[in-house]
C-alpha cells in the first residue's frame, strides 16, 4: 500500500513552504494539483521535477477511484491545492474519505492556511471558533446568516474582493452594526493588511478603499 500525503502550499510568501513539504513532493510518485499551471510555477521554484495530474472540484469524483487504485498498488501520492491546505475550502475531502475507506494511510502535513493567521491576528477570542468558509452565494444565504445570529464563538469566513462589502453589510443588517470584526487580506503577501473595528467602521473603510485580494473575515460571536 502506498501513502497519500496532503501537502499545504504557501498562501502568499514562498518562504512559508516547509522543508518536509518540499521533500515529500520530490519523493512522491505523483502529485495531484488543483491547477497544474499554478502548481507548475511552485514546483519549478523549488526545483521539484514531478509528474502533475489535475485534481479539482469538477473532476475529483471521477479521478479519485483511479488514484485509490494507484495507492493500493504501492504508489506514494501527494495532493496539493492552489494555495493553503487541501480540504479547507479546497478539493481534498472526497479523496481523503475514499482513501481512508480503502484502508490507505493518509498523512496531512502541517503548514500554510489563511484562516489561522487571520484569526490569531484579529485580537478576537480564538480559544473557540467556528470556521464557516464561503457563505452560499444565493440559495440558502439568508438562512445561513440567520442561523449564525446566536453563535457565541468567533466566526471565520472566506470571501472574494467582489463580495466582501456586500457580506459585511449583510452581517451588519443581521447582527447589528456594532458587532466587532477583523478583516484580513492578502495574508502572507506584500500588501497584507488587517482592518479591525465595528462592522460599521470596517464597511466605511472598504467603501472608501476598493477591496483587492483574497479576504478572511473574522467576526465576533454574540456576547453572552
N, C-alpha and C positions, 0 to 999 in steps of 0.2 A: 504493500500500500504506500502511496505517496503521501505528501503533506500539502495541504492548502494553506498558504500564507496570505493573510490580509495585511497589506502594507500601506501605511499612511504616507502621503507625499506632501511637500510644502504647500501651504495656502497662500504664500507670498514669497518670503525670503528663501532662496535656495539653501541657505545655511541651516535651515530647520530640518533638513533631511538627516536621519540618524545613520550612524556608521553601520548598524545592523541592517537597516533597510537597504542600503547600498549593497552589502554583502549578499543578502537574500536574493535581490534582483539579479545579481551577477551569477548566482549559483542555480537559479531556477531553470527548469527545462522550458518553461513557457511563462510569459507574462500576459495576463488579461488586462486590457486597458479600456476605459470608458471612451476615450477618443485617442486613437493611435497617433494622430498628428501632434496633439498636445503632449502626450507621454513620450513621443519620439524625441522632442526637444529636451525633456527632463533626462532621459536615458543618455542622450548624446552629451549633455552637460557633465554627467558623472562617468562618462566613458564606459557605459554599460552596453555591450553589444548583445542584444537579446531579441528573440523572436516574439513579436507582439501580435496578439489576437484581439479583435474587437469584442467587447462585452459591455453592453449598455442596457438601459431600462427597456429599450424596444426589442432587444433580441435575447435577453438573459434567460427567459423561459425556454427558448429554443436551444441555446448553446449549453446550458447548464448540464444537461444529460450527457453530452459528449465529453464535457470537462470532467464530470464524475467518473466516466469510463477511463479517461486518461489517468486520473488519480488512482483508480483501482489497479491499473497496470503498472503503477510504481512511479509515475512522473511527479516531480515537485513543481507545483504551480503557484505563482504569485498573482494576486489581484490588486490592481491599483485603480483609483479614480482620477479625475482631472486635478483634484486638489483635496487635501484633507484625508479623513479616514473613511474608506468604503463602508457603506451600510448606514452612515449618518447622513440622511438626505441625499444619498448617492446609491447606485446599484451595489449589491453585495449581500443583502439579507437572504435573497432567494437561493443563491449559490451556497452560502454557508449552511442554510437549512437542509438543502439536498445532500451536501457532503456529510453533515452530521448524521442524517438518516441512513446514509450508506456506510456508516461506521468509519469514516475517514477522519484522520486527525486534522483539526483546524487550529492554527496559531495566529492570533491577531497581535501585531506589533504595536507597542505604544508609540504615539507620535503626533504629528500636527493635526489639529482640528480647530475650526474657527470659534466654536461657541465657548470653549473653556476660557481662553484669554479674555473674551468679551465679558463673560460672567464675572470672573475674578476682578477684572478692571473696573466693573460698574460701580463698586462701592455698595452694592445692594447685597442682602444676605445670600450667601452661596452654600450654606450648610445643607439646605434642602432646596431643590429647584425642580421645575418641570420643563423638559425640552419639548417644544411644540413644532419645531421645524418650520416649513412653509404652511401658512394658512390656506384652506381651499380658496381658489380664485373666485369662483362664482357660487355654485351649488353647495350649500352647507356652510357657507362662510359666516352668516349671521348666527346660525345655530351654534357654531363653534365658539364664536365670540361670547354669546350669552352663557355658554357652559363654563366659561373661564372667569365670570364676574366674581364668584365667591372663592376663587383659588387663592389660598394664603401663601403658597410658596412663590418664590421668584420665578418668572416665566421667561423662556428664551425662544426667540423666533428668528428664522432666516427670512430675508426679503430682498427683492431686486430694487435697484435705484428707481425704476419706473413706478413702483407701487408703494414705496416706503412712506411717502407723505400721506397717501390715502389710508394706509394701515394705521399710522399714528392718529389720524383724525377719527378713524372708527374706534380705536381704543379710547380716545377722549370722550366720544359720544356714549359708549357703553359703560366705561369705568370711571368717567369723570376727568376733567382737565387737570386736576391737582395730583393725579397719580404720578409717582416718581418713575422715571425711565432713563435708561442709558443706551445710546445708540452708537455702535462702533462700526466703522467702515474701513475697508482695505487693511484688514488685520495682517500684520507682519510685512506689509508693503511700505514703499517710500512715503506715501501720503496717508498713512494710518492716522485715524482721528477718532476720538470719542467725545460725544456731546451728551452732557448729563443735565437733568433738571426735571421740572414737571412736564407732562405731556404738552401742555400749552406752550411752555418755553421752547421745547425742542421742535414743535411744529413751526413756531415763529422762525427759528434758526433755519430750518430746511425750506421754508417758504422764501427766505431771503437768499439762501445759498443752495444752488441746484444740486440735488443728491447725485453723487457719482460713486461708482464702485459697488462692491458687494457688501451688504449690510447684515449686522446682527443686532436685533432689538432685545434688550434685557429690561423687562417690565416688573415693577414691584408687585408683590402679591397684595391682596386685600388685608388691611390692618385688622388684627384680632380685636 
